[in-house]
Amino acid sequence: MKNTTLFLPGFHLHTLRKKPRSAQQLLADKLSIIKQKSLSQLADFLSKFIPSHYLQPEQAGTHSRRRIYSKENTFWGFFSQVLDADGGCQEVVRKLQAATAIKSMLLPSSSTAAYCQARKKLSQFTLDDILVSTSETLQSAGNPHGFHDRRVVVVDGTGLSMPDTKENQAVWPQQKSQKLGCGFPQATVCACFCLQTGGLLSYEVGNKKSHELPMLRQQWNTFKPGDIFLGDKLFCSYFDLANLKKRAVDSVVTLSRRLPVTETEAVKVLSEDDCLISWKKPKQSKQLRYSQQEWEALPDELVLRQIKVTVNTPGFRVSSFYIITTLLDADAYCASDISDLYFQRWNVELYFRDIKTTMGMDILRCKTPDMIHKEISMHLIAYNCIRHLIVEAAEKHHVDVKRMSFKGSLQALRQWEPVLGHAHNTKKALRRLIDLLYKAIASTIIPDRPGRREPRAVKRRPKPFQLLTMPRHEMKETEHRGRKRAKQP
C-alpha cells in the first residue's frame, strides 16, 4: 500500500512500521525477567534433576503471584535449608538477602515469618511428584542392572524424632515409659532404595505402633517385574513372598519365625547347605495383618530355596544364618552369589546414615505434622539430587559409585552453591565450574576395608548434665552439677 499523502510520496507504510516480535522472542524476554527474580544459586544447576514446570506459579490462589517468596524461591530456599549444616530458617533469609543485594534488588526483611508462611503453602502433592521425578531420573541416569542384569530393591526401616508439641504428639506419640514433657515424638520410616545407585524410590511414615511389613505393603507398586526384593528377617513373611512372586518379583530375606528345614525334610537337595523347601500356608488367625479374602487368595504351598551361610569373619554377631529366597535356579543363581548379595544389604544402613546423620534428618525441626511430612520429603529430594550428582561424576570419571563419599559430595555442593550463582558467570565459566564440581566429587574415594569391624559404641563421653526427668516448669536443679538426676520439688 502506497503513501497517498503529499509528504514523502514514494515511501510505503510497512517500511515505517516496527517489525513485530516473534513468540520465541517474547518467551525469551519473559524467561529473562523470571530469571532475574529467581534468587536460588541451585535452580539452574539442578533443573535437569527437578523440572521447572513443577515450580511454575499457580493459575490462582496460593503461590500465584511472583514475589520475593514465590513458589520457586520458597522451594529452593527450603532445599538449601536442608543442605546447610545449620539448617535454620534465618540462614535461608540471609541467603535471600545476599542474592537480592547482588542483583541490586530491594532487600527483604530479616524476619523469618514471611518465609515460614510461604513454606507452609508448598503443596505436599507437588513435593511428592518432585520426589518421584528425581527417583525416575536417577534410575534412567544410572545403571540399575547390577545383579544378573536385574534391579535390586533393598528395604529397611528407621526411627526419627521431632519437637515436643501437642500436634506432633497426637500423630507420633512418645514412649509410654517417658513422663509427659520429658520425651519427644517418635516416627518410623520404611523406605525402598535402589541398591545399585543408592537412590530412594519410595517411603512411608508411621508411628511407634507401625510395623515395617504393613508399611512395605503400601509400597508394592514401587517394584517392577524382574526386580529382586532384599530385606532382613523382619520381612520374612509368607504373605509378602507370595504376593511379590505374583508380581514377578523375587525375594531374598533371612529366615525368621520358622525353624530351618533339614535336608531329610527338604524337597530337593541342591548342594551342601543349599536345598529346596516347601512352606505351608499359615493358619488363619486374628493376629494376621491381612483380611480373610487376602488369606484365601494365597497359594496353599510355596516352594522356596533355603541357603545356610557360615560366617567366618571375626567380629560378626552370628556364626551362621539362613537365607530364604524365591531364586530357585541354582545354576543361574549360585549360593555364593546370593550370600554376597545379602551381605550388600548393609548398604541400606549407610543410606539411612547419609540421610539422618550427614544431612541431619535424625532430629526434625518443624512443629506440626503437615510441616514434618514436607521436611522429610525435602530431605529425600535433596538426597536423590546428591545421589544423581554422584552417579554422573562416577560415569564421567570412571569411578565406582559405591566407593564415592556422600558426605564429601554434600560438602562440595555446599561450597559450590554460592559460586554457581554468581551474577557475572558466563555460560562457559558455568560449564567449567560444573566440570570442576564433578571432579571434586569423584576425587573423594572411600577406602576399601573389607571385613572391618565397626562396633556400635561411642568413645566421646557426653557432658555431665542432669537428666530432664520432669517437665521444665517443675524441674529443680541440684546444686552439684555432676548429679545424674534432679531433686523432686
C-alpha positions as CSV (number, residue, x, y, z in Angstrom):
1,M,0.0,0.0,0.0
2,K,1.5,3.3,-1.1
3,N,1.5,6.5,0.9
4,T,-1.0,8.9,-0.6
5,T,-0.1,12.0,1.4
6,L,1.8,14.9,-0.1
7,F,4.8,14.3,2.1
8,L,7.4,11.6,1.2
9,P,5.3,10.3,-1.7
10,G,7.5,7.3,-2.6
11,F,7.5,5.6,0.8
12,H,5.5,2.6,1.8
13,L,3.8,2.4,5.2
14,H,5.2,-1.0,6.1
15,T,8.7,0.3,5.9
16,L,7.9,2.8,8.6
17,R,6.4,0.1,11.0
18,K,8.4,-1.8,13.6
19,K,8.7,-5.5,12.8
20,P,6.5,-7.5,15.2
21,R,8.4,-9.7,17.7
22,S,8.1,-13.4,17.4
23,A,6.5,-15.7,20.0
24,Q,10.0,-17.1,20.7
25,Q,11.4,-13.6,21.4
26,L,8.5,-12.7,23.7
27,L,9.0,-16.0,25.6
28,A,12.8,-15.3,25.9
29,D,12.1,-11.9,27.4
30,K,9.6,-13.3,29.8
31,L,12.1,-16.0,30.9
32,S,14.8,-13.4,31.4
33,I,12.6,-11.4,33.7
34,I,11.7,-14.5,35.7
35,K,15.3,-15.5,35.9
36,Q,16.2,-12.1,37.4
37,K,13.6,-12.6,40.1
38,S,14.9,-16.2,40.8
39,L,17.2,-16.0,43.8
40,S,18.4,-19.6,44.0
41,Q,22.0,-20.5,43.1
42,L,21.0,-24.1,42.6
43,A,17.9,-23.6,40.3
44,D,19.9,-23.5,37.1
45,F,22.3,-26.3,38.0
46,L,19.8,-28.8,39.4
47,S,17.0,-28.0,36.9
48,K,17.8,-31.2,35.0
49,F,17.0,-33.2,38.1
50,I,14.0,-31.1,39.2
51,P,11.9,-30.0,36.1
52,S,11.0,-26.3,36.3
53,H,7.3,-26.9,35.4
54,Y,6.7,-28.2,39.0
55,L,7.7,-24.8,40.3
56,Q,5.7,-22.6,38.0
57,P,3.3,-20.1,39.6
58,E,-0.3,-21.4,40.1
59,Q,-3.0,-20.0,38.0
60,A,-4.9,-18.6,41.0
61,G,-4.7,-18.6,44.8
62,T,-1.6,-19.7,46.7
63,H,1.7,-19.0,45.1
64,S,0.0,-17.5,42.0
65,R,1.9,-14.1,42.4
66,R,5.6,-13.8,41.8
67,R,7.0,-12.2,44.9
68,I,10.3,-12.5,46.8
69,Y,8.9,-15.7,48.4
70,S,7.4,-17.1,45.2
71,K,6.8,-20.9,44.8
72,E,10.2,-21.3,43.1
73,N,12.2,-19.2,45.6
74,T,10.5,-20.9,48.6
75,F,11.2,-24.4,47.2
76,W,14.9,-23.7,46.6
77,G,15.2,-21.9,49.9
78,F,13.8,-25.0,51.6
79,F,16.1,-27.1,49.5
80,S,19.1,-25.1,50.6
81,Q,17.9,-25.2,54.2
82,V,18.1,-29.0,54.4
83,L,21.6,-28.9,52.7
84,D,23.0,-26.4,55.2
85,A,24.9,-27.6,58.2
86,D,23.0,-25.0,60.3
87,G,19.6,-25.8,58.9
88,G,17.8,-22.8,60.3
89,C,15.2,-20.6,58.7
90,Q,17.3,-17.5,59.4
91,E,20.0,-19.0,57.3
92,V,17.7,-19.0,54.3
93,V,16.6,-15.4,54.9
94,R,20.2,-14.3,54.9
95,K,20.9,-16.1,51.6
96,L,17.9,-14.4,50.0
97,Q,19.2,-11.0,51.3
98,A,22.6,-11.7,49.8
99,A,21.1,-12.8,46.5
100,T,19.0,-9.6,46.3
101,A,22.0,-7.5,47.2
102,I,24.0,-8.9,44.3
103,K,21.1,-8.2,41.9
104,S,20.5,-4.7,43.2
105,M,17.0,-5.6,44.3
106,L,15.1,-4.4,47.4
107,L,16.5,-6.1,50.5
108,P,13.8,-8.3,52.2
109,S,13.1,-8.2,55.9
110,S,15.3,-10.1,58.3
111,S,12.2,-11.7,59.9
112,T,11.6,-15.4,59.1
113,A,7.8,-15.0,59.3
114,A,7.2,-14.5,55.6
115,Y,9.5,-17.4,54.6
116,C,7.8,-19.8,57.1
117,Q,4.3,-18.8,55.9
118,A,5.4,-19.4,52.2
119,R,6.9,-22.7,53.2
120,K,3.6,-23.8,54.7
121,K,1.9,-23.1,51.4
122,L,4.0,-25.5,49.5
123,S,1.8,-28.4,48.4
124,Q,2.7,-31.9,49.7
125,F,1.5,-33.3,46.4
126,T,4.0,-31.2,44.5
127,L,6.8,-32.4,46.7
128,D,5.7,-36.0,46.2
129,D,5.7,-35.5,42.4
130,I,9.2,-34.0,42.5
131,L,10.5,-36.9,44.6
132,V,9.1,-39.4,42.1
133,S,10.6,-37.4,39.3
134,T,14.1,-37.4,40.9
135,S,13.8,-41.1,41.5
136,E,12.9,-41.9,37.9
137,T,15.6,-39.6,36.6
138,L,18.2,-41.2,38.8
139,Q,17.1,-44.7,37.6
140,S,17.5,-43.7,34.0
141,A,20.8,-42.0,34.5
142,G,22.5,-44.8,36.5
143,N,22.9,-48.5,35.8
144,P,20.0,-50.2,37.5
145,H,21.1,-53.7,36.4
146,G,23.7,-54.9,38.9
147,F,22.8,-58.4,40.0
148,H,22.5,-60.7,36.9
149,D,21.1,-57.8,35.0
150,R,18.3,-57.2,37.5
151,R,17.5,-54.3,39.7
152,V,17.8,-54.9,43.4
153,V,15.4,-53.0,45.7
154,V,16.6,-53.0,49.3
155,V,14.1,-52.2,52.1
156,D,14.6,-51.2,55.7
157,G,13.1,-49.0,58.4
158,T,14.4,-46.4,60.8
159,G,13.3,-44.0,63.5
160,L,13.1,-40.2,63.7
161,S,12.4,-37.7,66.5
162,M,10.9,-34.2,66.3
163,P,10.0,-31.2,68.5
164,D,7.8,-32.0,71.5
165,T,4.5,-30.3,70.5
166,K,0.9,-31.3,71.1
167,E,0.3,-31.6,67.4
168,N,3.3,-33.9,66.9
169,Q,2.5,-36.0,70.0
170,A,-1.0,-36.6,68.7
171,V,0.3,-38.2,65.5
172,W,3.6,-39.7,66.7
173,P,3.3,-40.3,70.5
174,Q,6.4,-40.7,72.6
175,Q,7.3,-43.9,74.5
176,K,5.0,-44.8,77.4
177,S,7.9,-45.2,79.8
178,Q,8.7,-41.5,79.5
179,K,6.9,-38.9,81.5
180,L,4.8,-36.2,79.8
181,G,7.0,-33.3,78.8
182,C,10.2,-35.3,79.2
183,G,10.3,-37.2,75.8
184,F,10.0,-36.5,72.1
185,P,7.5,-37.7,69.5
186,Q,8.9,-40.8,67.6
187,A,8.2,-41.5,63.9
188,T,9.0,-44.6,61.9
189,V,10.1,-44.5,58.3
190,C,10.1,-47.5,55.9
191,A,11.9,-46.8,52.7
192,C,12.8,-48.6,49.4
193,F,16.3,-47.9,47.9
194,C,17.9,-49.0,44.6
195,L,21.0,-51.0,45.7
196,Q,23.0,-50.0,42.5
197,T,22.5,-46.2,42.6
198,G,21.5,-45.7,46.3
199,G,18.6,-43.6,45.2
200,L,15.4,-43.5,47.2
201,L,12.4,-45.0,45.4
202,S,9.6,-44.6,47.9
203,Y,8.8,-44.3,51.6
204,E,6.1,-44.4,54.2
205,V,5.9,-42.7,57.6
206,G,4.3,-44.3,60.7
207,N,4.3,-44.0,64.4
208,K,5.8,-46.3,67.1
209,K,3.0,-48.8,66.6
210,S,3.6,-49.1,62.9
211,H,5.2,-52.3,61.8
212,E,7.5,-52.3,58.8
213,L,5.7,-55.0,56.9
214,P,2.4,-53.2,56.5
215,M,4.3,-50.1,55.6
216,L,6.2,-52.1,52.9
217,R,2.8,-53.4,51.5
218,Q,1.8,-49.8,50.8
219,Q,4.9,-49.5,48.5
220,W,4.4,-52.7,46.4
221,N,3.8,-50.5,43.4
222,T,7.4,-49.4,43.6
223,F,8.5,-52.9,42.5
224,K,8.6,-53.7,38.8
225,P,8.5,-57.1,37.1
226,G,12.0,-58.6,37.2
227,D,13.1,-56.8,40.4
228,I,14.7,-58.5,43.4
229,F,13.5,-57.6,46.9
230,L,16.2,-57.6,49.5
231,G,15.3,-57.4,53.2
232,D,16.2,-58.6,56.7
233,K,14.4,-61.0,58.9
234,L,11.5,-58.6,59.7
235,F,10.3,-59.0,56.1
236,C,10.3,-62.8,56.2
237,S,6.6,-63.4,55.6
238,Y,4.7,-66.0,53.7
239,F,2.1,-63.4,52.6
240,D,4.7,-61.0,51.2
241,L,6.8,-63.6,49.5
242,A,3.7,-65.0,47.7
243,N,2.3,-61.6,46.6
244,L,5.7,-60.3,45.4
245,K,6.1,-63.5,43.4
246,K,2.7,-62.9,41.7
247,R,4.2,-59.5,40.7
248,A,7.2,-61.3,39.1
249,V,9.4,-60.0,41.9
250,D,11.9,-62.4,43.6
251,S,12.8,-62.1,47.2
252,V,16.0,-62.6,49.3
253,V,15.4,-62.4,53.0
254,T,16.7,-64.1,56.2
255,L,14.8,-66.8,57.9
256,S,12.6,-65.8,60.8
257,R,9.5,-67.1,62.6
258,R,10.1,-70.6,61.3
259,L,12.6,-73.3,62.1
260,P,15.1,-74.2,59.3
261,V,14.3,-77.3,57.3
262,T,16.7,-80.2,57.5
263,E,18.0,-82.0,54.4
264,T,15.8,-85.0,55.2
265,E,12.7,-82.9,55.1
266,A,13.7,-80.9,52.0
267,V,12.0,-81.2,48.7
268,K,15.4,-81.4,46.9
269,V,19.0,-81.0,48.0
270,L,20.8,-78.8,45.5
271,S,24.2,-78.9,47.2
272,E,25.7,-78.7,50.7
273,D,23.7,-76.2,52.8
274,D,21.5,-75.5,49.8
275,C,18.1,-77.1,49.3
276,L,14.6,-76.5,48.0
277,I,11.9,-76.5,50.8
278,S,8.1,-76.3,51.0
279,W,6.2,-73.9,53.2
280,K,2.6,-74.5,54.0
281,K,0.1,-71.6,54.1
282,P,-0.2,-70.3,57.7
283,K,-3.4,-70.8,59.5
284,Q,-5.9,-68.0,59.7
285,S,-5.9,-66.1,63.0
286,K,-6.8,-62.7,64.4
287,Q,-3.1,-61.9,64.7
288,L,-2.6,-61.8,60.9
289,R,-2.4,-58.3,59.5
290,Y,-4.4,-59.1,56.3
291,S,-8.1,-60.0,55.6
292,Q,-9.8,-63.3,55.2
293,Q,-10.2,-62.7,51.5
294,E,-6.4,-62.0,51.1
295,W,-5.7,-65.1,53.1
296,E,-7.9,-67.3,50.8
297,A,-6.1,-65.9,47.7
298,L,-2.7,-67.2,49.0
299,P,-1.4,-70.4,47.5
300,D,-1.6,-73.5,49.7
301,E,2.1,-74.1,49.3
302,L,5.3,-72.2,48.4
303,V,8.4,-73.8,47.1
304,L,11.4,-71.8,48.3
305,R,15.1,-72.1,48.5
306,Q,17.0,-72.3,51.8
307,I,20.7,-71.5,52.0
308,K,22.8,-71.8,55.1
309,V,25.5,-69.1,55.3
310,T,28.5,-69.7,57.6
311,V,30.2,-66.5,58.8
312,N,34.0,-67.0,59.2
313,T,34.9,-63.3,59.6
314,P,35.6,-62.4,63.2
315,G,33.6,-59.6,64.8
316,F,30.2,-60.5,63.4
317,R,27.3,-61.1,65.8
318,V,26.4,-64.5,64.3
319,S,28.4,-67.5,63.2
320,S,25.7,-68.7,60.7
321,F,22.2,-67.8,59.4
322,Y,19.7,-69.0,56.8
323,I,18.6,-67.2,53.7
324,I,15.2,-67.8,52.2
325,T,14.8,-66.9,48.5
326,T,12.5,-67.4,45.5
327,L,15.5,-67.7,43.2
328,L,15.2,-71.4,42.7
329,D,17.6,-71.9,39.8
330,A,20.9,-73.0,41.3
331,D,22.7,-72.9,38.0
332,A,21.8,-69.3,37.3
333,Y,22.0,-68.1,40.9
334,C,24.6,-69.9,42.9
335,A,24.5,-69.9,46.7
336,S,27.7,-67.8,47.0
337,D,26.3,-65.1,44.8
338,I,23.1,-64.9,46.8
339,S,25.0,-64.8,50.1
340,D,27.2,-62.0,48.7
341,L,24.1,-60.1,47.6
342,Y,22.6,-60.4,51.1
343,F,26.0,-59.1,52.5
344,Q,25.4,-55.9,50.5
345,R,22.1,-55.4,52.3
346,W,24.2,-53.4,54.9
347,N,24.4,-50.6,52.3
348,V,20.8,-49.6,53.3
349,E,22.1,-48.8,56.8
350,L,24.7,-46.5,55.1
351,Y,21.9,-44.8,53.1
352,F,20.0,-44.0,56.2
353,R,23.1,-42.8,57.9
354,D,23.7,-40.4,54.9
355,I,20.2,-39.1,55.3
356,K,19.9,-38.9,59.1
357,T,23.4,-38.2,60.3
358,T,25.1,-36.4,57.3
359,M,22.0,-34.4,56.2
360,G,20.6,-34.0,59.7
361,M,17.2,-35.7,59.3
362,D,17.6,-37.7,62.5
363,I,16.1,-34.8,64.6
364,L,13.5,-32.9,62.6
365,R,12.7,-29.2,63.3
366,C,9.1,-28.5,62.3
367,K,6.4,-28.3,64.9
368,T,3.3,-29.5,63.0
369,P,2.6,-32.9,61.3
370,D,2.0,-31.2,58.0
371,M,5.4,-29.5,58.0
372,I,7.1,-32.6,59.3
373,H,5.9,-34.5,56.2
374,K,7.2,-31.7,54.0
375,E,10.5,-31.6,55.8
376,I,11.0,-35.3,55.3
377,S,10.1,-35.1,51.6
378,M,12.5,-32.2,51.1
379,H,15.4,-34.1,52.7
380,L,14.7,-37.1,50.4
381,I,14.5,-34.8,47.3
382,A,17.9,-33.3,48.2
383,Y,19.3,-36.8,48.9
384,N,18.3,-38.0,45.5
385,C,19.8,-35.0,43.8
386,I,23.1,-35.6,45.5
387,R,23.0,-39.2,44.5
388,H,22.4,-38.1,40.9
389,L,25.5,-35.9,41.1
390,I,27.5,-38.9,42.4
391,V,26.2,-41.2,39.6
392,E,27.1,-38.6,36.9
393,A,30.5,-37.9,38.4
394,A,31.2,-41.6,38.6
395,E,30.3,-42.1,34.9
396,K,32.3,-39.1,33.8
397,H,35.5,-40.0,35.7
398,H,35.1,-43.8,35.6
399,V,34.8,-44.4,39.4
400,D,32.8,-47.0,41.2
401,V,29.6,-45.3,42.6
402,K,29.7,-47.3,45.9
403,R,33.3,-46.1,46.6
404,M,32.4,-42.4,46.4
405,S,31.8,-40.4,49.6
406,F,28.3,-39.0,50.1
407,K,29.5,-36.6,52.8
408,G,32.3,-35.3,50.5
409,S,29.7,-34.7,47.7
410,L,27.4,-32.8,50.1
411,Q,30.3,-30.7,51.3
412,A,31.3,-29.9,47.7
413,L,27.8,-28.9,46.7
414,R,27.5,-26.6,49.8
415,Q,30.7,-24.7,48.8
416,W,29.9,-24.6,45.1
417,E,26.4,-23.2,45.7
418,P,27.4,-19.5,46.0
419,V,30.0,-19.8,43.3
420,L,27.5,-21.3,40.7
421,G,25.0,-18.5,41.3
422,H,27.5,-15.6,40.8
423,A,25.9,-12.8,38.9
424,H,28.8,-12.4,36.4
425,N,29.1,-16.1,35.4
426,T,29.1,-16.7,31.7
427,K,27.9,-20.0,30.1
428,K,31.5,-21.0,29.5
429,A,32.5,-20.2,33.1
430,L,29.5,-22.1,34.4
431,R,30.3,-25.2,32.4
432,R,33.9,-25.0,33.8
433,L,32.7,-24.7,37.4
434,I,30.3,-27.7,36.9
435,D,33.2,-29.8,35.5
436,L,35.3,-28.9,38.5
437,L,32.5,-29.8,40.8
438,Y,32.2,-33.3,39.3
439,K,35.9,-33.7,39.5
440,A,35.9,-32.7,43.2
441,I,33.1,-35.2,43.9
442,A,34.8,-38.0,42.1
443,S,38.1,-37.4,43.9
444,T,36.7,-38.2,47.3
445,I,37.0,-42.0,47.4
446,I,36.2,-44.1,50.5
447,P,38.9,-46.7,51.3
448,D,38.0,-50.3,50.7
449,R,38.1,-52.0,54.1
450,P,36.6,-55.5,53.7
451,G,35.6,-57.2,56.9
452,R,36.3,-54.1,59.0
453,R,34.7,-54.2,62.4
454,E,32.6,-51.2,63.4
455,P,31.3,-51.6,67.0
456,R,28.2,-49.6,67.8
457,A,29.8,-47.7,70.6
458,V,30.6,-44.0,71.4
459,K,34.1,-43.1,72.5
460,R,33.5,-39.5,73.5
461,R,31.6,-39.1,76.7
462,P,28.6,-36.6,76.9
463,K,28.6,-33.6,79.2
464,P,27.7,-34.5,82.8
465,F,24.4,-32.6,82.7
466,Q,21.4,-33.7,84.7
467,L,18.6,-35.6,83.0
468,L,15.3,-33.9,82.5
469,T,13.0,-36.3,84.4
470,M,10.0,-33.9,84.8
471,P,8.5,-31.0,82.8
472,R,10.6,-27.9,82.7
473,H,8.4,-25.7,84.8
474,E,8.6,-28.4,87.6
475,M,12.3,-29.1,87.3
476,K,14.5,-28.1,90.2
477,E,18.2,-28.4,89.5
478,T,20.5,-29.9,92.1
479,E,23.4,-27.8,93.5
480,H,26.0,-30.3,92.4
481,R,26.4,-30.4,88.6
482,G,27.7,-34.0,88.5
483,R,24.5,-35.5,89.9
484,K,22.6,-37.6,87.4
485,R,19.0,-36.8,88.4
486,A,17.2,-33.7,89.6
487,K,15.6,-33.5,93.1
488,Q,11.9,-33.6,93.5
489,P,10.4,-30.2,94.2
